[in-house]
Every structure is written in C-alpha cells, then in structure tokens.
C-alpha cells in the first residue's frame, strides 16, 4: 500500500496510522485525563499492509467511530487487539469482512491464535466474589465488534439483524436505567427459521414489555432451541412443535436440566414467545401446546432478612464509603424502596404540602406513588441533590454516573463497591460466613418493621408501592415469628444512628 496524505477534520495525516491524540475522545478529554494517559507516539492503530481497500476502509471507519464513543484510556487498551487482528487479516489474506461470515472468521482467528501460541480462553480473578472466571479473549471480542460494525451500511433494518443494538430503535423502550443492557443477541438460536420467528415476536414485545422480561424470553427460548437441536434436529420452525415434544421438554427440565432451581418463569416466557408466533402466523392450534398443569407450582418464597447486629455492622462500614454511595444506601434503607427506585430518584422528587415533605417514587417495575417522609430524610435527599448539582450541574437523577451524569448509578457498580467493602472489612453473618449482600433484603427489613408497628395491610402495601396485598403476608408472617418485641429498642437505636450521621454529614469528609 502506498502512503498517501489526506484530510480529516482539517488535519493532514498518513492514512495508515491513527493515533489516540487525533481522535475526538482525546481532543475532548480534560487535561487531567490527558496527563494520566501518557500517550506515546509509537502506539497507534496500524492500517498498513491490509489485504484490500475494503477492509482498510472498514477498520479505519471503525476506529474513528470508536473514538467518538469511548474514553481515551478505553480506546488505548484496544490498540493491541486491533493490531493483532490486522496481522491476522494480512497473514490469512482476508479481503472481505462481513457479519454473515462471523462463525467462519472467528474459527480462522482461533486457528491463527493457536499458531501464534495465544490462549483461546482467558482467566480473570474476580476479587469481589473470590472466583476465577473463564472469559473470551479480548482479541476475539474485538473481532466480533468489528464484524458487527460491518453491518452499518448493510441496508437492513435493525430488527432483521442477529444482534440488535437497542439504541438504534427509534421508539421508547421500557428499560431499567440502572441495568446497562445494550444489545439482544439471537445467535444462540441455531435454527434459522425459528430465529426469524422469534425476532418477529420479540420486536413486537419490545414496544410494550420491559427489557428485563424480554431478555428472560430470549434466554428461555435459547435454552429450548438448544434442546431441540439435540433431541429433535428436524424441527426447524416453532410451528412444527407438537404436544409430545413439549411434554418431552417438561420431563427434561424436571429430570436433567441443572441450570436453574425452578423453571416456572422460564416456561411462561417460552409460552409467550411460542403462542405469539402462532398468533402472528394465524396458527391458533399452537395455543394448545401448553396446559395449566405444565407450570411448576410457585416455589415457597422465603424472605431473607438481616439481623439487627448485621445491619449495624454493615452500616458502620457503609458510612465510610464514598459519600454519595453511602447516601444512596442509607436512603434505600429509610425509604424501603427497590434499589432500582432508589437509584432513579429524580431531582424534582420532593414536594411540600401542609408543611410536610412528600417524595414521588417512580417505580421502574410498577406504579408511581407518593408518600410522606420525615424532615431528616428530606434533608438527606436535599444534600444528595446539592452534591450532584455541585459536581455535575443540573441532572435528571439524584445519583448519577461519574462518566455519564445523564444516567443514574448502575447497580453493578454499587454491588461491587459494597462487596469489596464487605471483603475488605471481613463482615460476616451470624453463621460466620462472609456476608452475601443483597440490596433487596433492606426492603424486606423495612416491610417487616411496618408489620411490627401494627399498620394495616393496605397501608403497608401503599408504603411499599405494591398494587395488591399479595406480598404483605410474607412480611407479617416473618415479622411475627422472628422479630420479637424485645428487639425493637435495638432497631430504633440503629435508626437513630443513621439519622445522627445524616445530621452531621456537613462535617463528614471522604
């Protein structure tokens, strides 16, 4: 390839090299970020010697596009993967990169990696959970990103692709802001016709169902399709299913499948997909594939609670965490909300009526409701809002991501921070086991306290944001059996400790 000069964004450069400092992410970075980067001029995305102009143009556009979306440090970490892929493409003389050929190209890449002595899997120690996870190597992940990017000019609609990028859909999605779900992948469905049928139905569901429910449907359908591939390879369409096949699958779930303890919700998701495929293709007989007795009985739901001593130890350490994270966790306990509702509290959630503070809670999974709160809780919320405004300006949410203030705290971040704190301080439960933290347990504790205060079921349901009384009896049953009256003074003391910390927070340094 001859080296030529060309113009991009008013800057002349050699077209076979792209340096980090030329990309938008670096130009828009703060001086502090640039100092931390220590960008070396001898590290760059190398486009020299690629087998075809088509491949070179694709990779060049891919890098410039990534430069608009990623942080400079994230992009810098991709240079090694990119340049190894360049070497692979040159040595294997691959002149066309198409998403449709992904399986073939990935196999070729793995073969090349073996020749070069690269591992086909990587191990990553996750200190938070003290496990060693097996992961796909970064070079393979990066190759898949390039292949997915190659679809951009393919001319097909997003719903026709095998991997949907959710931000490409123009209609609003019912996503959970604290969960970072970006794609839906259908490639685990090997039967081409079934994959097409499922995509048709999921696209319809996408317009009115929550993303979490849709992901559950896709997981359930993939599991079923793997079973079909193994036991009924001649079945290529969901319209070919029979009652005998469904009964065989039910037996398999009861006797052989080990992925989950209970497949009740899994089967409901699969039924929605299968029956809507029947509705779409006007095959009403498909509704006869499932009967009510197919679904396991609802598993006995045992609410988990923290003991008073555990809550006390946990909160003593929470107070030492990042200031805004600590505030979020304290509010989570005092409000009794789901964690998704705590982290998506909006900066205009407070109001005053008749000299009392009220908070508006827009539940991600359910209804929006208001409830009265104490002046102390209101002041904690106001402090949280002031902190965010001081650091990030006007925002939609109270608790926001540092690198993207338009989004709220992500649950994975919060969970990891708390688990790190638990391991660092060796916080253990009553049995001496390292504490297995779950934010929803705080909600259970809140509900249990309400039952001990002899509040009627409808009021408890309203305070918890429930539409019905269905779950209230769980709180009342456990509250009466486990939490005796003599422990109430201890719990009240813990609440007082929380409020004392809130009052003194102005002098609290992180």
N, C-alpha and C positions, 0 to 999 in steps of 0.2 A: 504494500500500500504506500502510495506517495504521501508525503506530509504536505498538507496544504493549510493556509491561513484562512479563517473565515470569521464572520462577525456574529456574536450572540450577545444580546443585551448591551451592545455598544462596546464590547471588549473583544479584542483580537486574541486568538489563541491557536495553538496547534490542536487540530481536531482529533488527534489520537490520545490526548491526555485531558482528564478532568480533575482538577484539584479541589479540595474541600473549600478553600478560600474563595473559589469562583462561584460557589452555589449560594442560593438565596438563604438557606438556613444559617450559613456562616455570616453573610452580609447583615442579616437581621439580628444576629446574636449580640448580647451585651459584651462590653469589654471584659468583664469578669469571666464570662463563659469562654471568650477567645483566649484569655490567659491560661485558663485551665486546659484548653485544648492542646496547646503547644503544637500547632500544625506544622508538620515537616514537609518541605517542598519535594522530597524524594518519595513521598507516599501519595499516590494518585490512582484514579480509575484508569486502567490501561486499555485502550481500544485498538492498539496497533496489531496488525497481522491477522485480524479476524477473517474467516473464510469467505465472507460475502458482504457486500454493501448493505444488504437487507438486515443481516444480523448486527452489523456495526451500528446501523441507524436505530435499531430496536434497543440495543444496550445503551446507546448514548441518550436516547429519549428517556429510558428507564431511570438513569442516574439523575438527569435534570429534574424529573418528576419527583423522585425521592428527596431531592434537595429542597423541594418546596414544603414537604410534609414532616420530615424528621428533624430531630435536634442534631447539631453538628457532631456531637460525640457518638450518637447512634449511627449516623452515616459513616463516620470514620471506622467504626467497628465492622462495616460491611466491605471495606476495601479488599481485605484478604480473601473473603468469599468470592467477590466479584472477579478478582484477578485469577483465582484458581479456576473459576468457570471459564474465563477467557482462554486459559491454557488448555482446558478440556475441549472446548469447541475447536481450537486450532488443531490439536493432535488428532481428534476424531473427524476433522473436516466436516463439521455440521454446518450446513449453509442455510438451513431454514429452521426457525424456532416457532412451533405452533402449539397452542394449548392442547389441541386434539391429540398431539403425539406425546403427551406428558409421560405416560407409562413407559413408552419406548425410550424416551430421552433420559428419564431417571434411571432406568436399567443400564443404559450406556454409561451414565455418570458413575453409578455404583461400581461398574466394571473398571472404569478408569481409576476410581479411588482405590480399589484393591490393588491395581497395578502399581500405584504410587505409594502403597503402604498406609493409606488413610483408613481409619476405622469407619465402619458402616453404621455404628451407633455410638453415642457418647453418653457418659455418665455424669450426672450433676448431683452434688450433695446439697440437699435442702435442709439447712441447719434449723430452720424454724420447726420442721416436723421430724428431724433426725432420720431422714431416709435418703437413700441413693436412688434417684430416678433415672430411668433409661430414656434418652431423648434422640430425636432425629438430628443428625449433624447439621450445623449451620449452613454448610455449602449446599446441602440438598434442599433445605428450607428456602434458601435464596434462589436456587434454580426454579423452584415452584413459583416464587413471587414473579420472576421474570416471565415465566410461561403464562401466568395469569394476566400479567400486564400486556402480553402479546394479543390479548383479546380486544383491547381497547378500540381498535379500528376494524374489528371484525364485522360490524354492521348488525349484529344480532341483539335482540333485547336482553336485558339483564336476566329476566326470568327463564330465558332459554339456555343460560349457561349452567354449568355443573357446580360452580361455586358462585353464590350470589354475594355481592358486596352491598350491604344493607343501605349504605349512604347513597347508593345510586337510584333508589326508588324515590319518586317524587311525592308520593302520598305519605301522610304521617304514619309512623309505626308506634305500636304500644310497647316501647322498650323500657327496661328498667335502667334509669340513669346511673345507678351505682354498679351495674354489671357491664363490662366492656365487650359486648357481643357485636362483632363487625361483619361476620360472614355466616352463611348457611351453606354447608358442603353436602352435596348429594352423591359424591363419587363413591361412597361406601355401598351404594346400591348397584350391584354388578349387572342386573337385568335391565337392558336399555329401555325396553317398553315400560317396565314398572317405574324406572327413574323418571321417564317423561310423565307418566300418570301422577306420580307423587308430586312432581314440581308443579303441575297444573293445580292440584288441590292446595298445596302449601301456599301458592301465590294467592289463591282466594282467601285462605285463612289469614294471610299476612295483613289483610286490610281491616280485620276486626279483632283478631286474637292477640294476646300478649306474646312477645318474642319468646319468653320462657316456656310457655305452653307449646309453641311451635317447635322449639328445639327439642322438647320432650317427644313430640310426634315424630320428628325426624329420627331421633335415636331409637325409638320403638320400631319404626319401620325398617331401619337398617338392620336391627337385630333379627327381625322376622325374615328379611331378604337373605341374610346370611344362612339362616335355617333352610330356606327354600333352595338356595344354591347347593347346599349339602345333601338334603333329603329329597328334594323334588326339582331337579335341574331342568326338567322340561317345562316347568311353569315360567312363562315369560311375561305374563300380564296378571294384574290383580283381578281382572275379570274372569280369569281361568280358575280361581280358587273354588274349592268345594268345602262342604261342612266336614268331610272326613279329614281334609288337610288341616283345618282349624283345630279339630279335636286332637289330631296328632301333635300339633304345636303346643296345645294346652298341656298335654301329657309331658312333653319335653320340658316346658317351663317348670312343672311340678317336680320332675324327677332328675333332670340332668343340668339345667341351667343354674349357674352359680354366681352370676354377675350381680344379682340383687337379692335381697331377702324376700321381697314381695313384688309381684308383677302386676298388681291391680291397676295402678295408674298407667303403667306401660300398655296394658291391654286396652284401656279406654282411649289412649292416644292412637293406637293402631286401628281401633274400630272407627274412630272419626275419619281417619285417612281412607280406609277401605270403603266405608259407606259413602263418603263424598265422591270417591272415584266412581262408584256405582251411580250416584245421583248425576254426576257430570255426563256420563255416557248413557244415561237413561236405562240403567240396569237395576231395577228395583229388587230383583231377587238377591242381590248382594247383601241386602239388609238381613237376610235370613242366615248369614254365616255365623252371627253371634247371637247367643241367647243369654238371659239374665244370670243363669247359674254358672256361666263361664268365668265370671269375675270373682276372685277370692274375696272372702268377707273382709271388711275393713279391719286392718290389724289393730289390736288393742293399743291405744295411744297412751304411752306413759310420759307425762310431762316431766321434764328434768328441772331441778331447782338447785341453786347454790345454797349452801348453809350460810348462816349469818357470819360465821368465822371466815369462810372462804370469801364472801363478799367484802368483808373488812380487809383481808389481806390483799385482795385484788385491787380495791380502791386505793389503798395506801400506795401502791405502785403505779396505778393509773395517774395519780396526782403528780408523779414525777416525769410523766411523758411529755411530749410536745404539747404546748399549751392548748392549741385548737383541737387536737385529737382528744385530749383529756376532757375538754368541754363537751365535745360531741358524745363521749361515752357517759359522762355524768348526766347530761340531758336525756340520753337514751334510757337511763335507769329511772329518772324522775318522771318522765312522760309516759313510760310503759308502751312506747310505740314499737313497730317493727324497725329494724335497722335501716331498711330502705326509706322509711318515712322520716326517720331522724335525719339521715344524711341528705334528704331532699327538701328539708325545711327551707322555705323561701324568705328572703329578706323582708318581705311585707306580711309575714305570717301573724304578727301581733296586732291586736286591736284593743281598745278600751271602751267598755260600756258600763255605765252605772258605777264608775270608779273601780272597776275590776278588769284585770287583764284576761283576754281570751287568746287562744292560739288556734290558728287554722292548720289542720293537718291534712294534706292532700295525699292520701294513701295510694301508693303505686299499684297495689293489688286490689283495692276496694274503693269505698266511698270517700268523699271529702267530708270532714266533720270539724266542729269547733268544740273546745272545752275550756272551762275556766282554769287558770293556773295561779299559783301564788306570786306575790311580788318578787320573791327571791329567784324563782325560776325565770320570770320575765327579765329580771336584771341580768341573769346569766346569758339569756338569749341576746339581749341588747349588747352585752360585752362581746359576744361572738360576732355579731353583725359589725360592730365598730372595728374589731380586729381585722375582719375581712376587707372592709372598706378602706382601712388604713393601708393595707398591704397590696390590695388588688383593685381598688376603686369600686365603682358600682357593679354589683354582680346579681345574678338571678338567685343563686343559692347562698346559704349562710356558710356552709363548709365546702370549700372548693379545692380542686386540684391545683397544686403549685404551678405545674407547667401548662395548665389549660383551665383558667378560672371560669370558663363558661360551663364547666362540668363539675358535679359535686365530688366529694371524696368517693373513691372507688372502694368497694367492700374488701377486695383482695388486699389492698394496701393496709386498711385498718386491721384486718385479721392477722396479717403478717407482723405488723408492729406489735400487736398485743401478744402474739405467740412468742416473739423474740423477747419481749419483756418477761413473760412467764418463765421462759427457759433461763434467761439471764439471772433472775432472782429466785429460781427454783421454787416456784409456787406450786404446792401440792394440795390435793383434795383430802378428805377425811380418811381415805384408804391408803394414803401415802403415795398415790400415783400422781405424776405430773398432770396439772390441770389441763383438761381438754376444753378450751374456751369456745363458747358459742354465744353470740350476741342475743339470740332469741330467748336464751334462758333468763336474761334480765326481764323480758316481757312476762315470762311465766311467774317470776318472783313478784312482779307488780300486780298481776292478776290475783295471785294468792293473797297478797296483802289486802286487796279490796274485799275479798270474801271474809277475812278476819274482822273487818270493820262493820260487818253485818249490813252491807249495802245490798239492795235487791238486785236480782239478776239482770233486769233491763238496764239499770243504771250502770252496772259493771260492763255490760255489752257496749253501751254508749261510750264509756270512758276508754274502752279498748278499741273502739272503732269497728266493732263487729256488726254485721247486718242482722244476725239472728242470735238466739241464745244457745246455739248448738255446742259451743266450746266452753261455755261458762261453768257447766257442771264439773268439768275436769279441774278447774281452779278450786271450786268449792269442796270437792271431794278430797283433794290432796291437802288443801288448807286445813280442813277439819281434822284430818288424820295425823298429819306430820307437824304442823306448826302450832304448838301448844301456847296457851295464853302467857305462860311464864317467860317466853322468849320475846314478847312484844317490846319490852323495855330495851332489850339489846338492839332490836331493829330500829327503834326510834332514835337511839343513840347514834347509830350509823347514819341515819338521815340527817341528824344534827351536825355530824362531822362533815357530810357533804356540803351542807349549807354554809358552815363556817368557812370552808375552803372557798366557796363561791364569793362570800362577802370579802374575803381577804385577797382576792385574786389580783387586785390592782398592784399589790406589793410583791406578787409572785414572779420570780424570774426563771426563764427557761435557759 
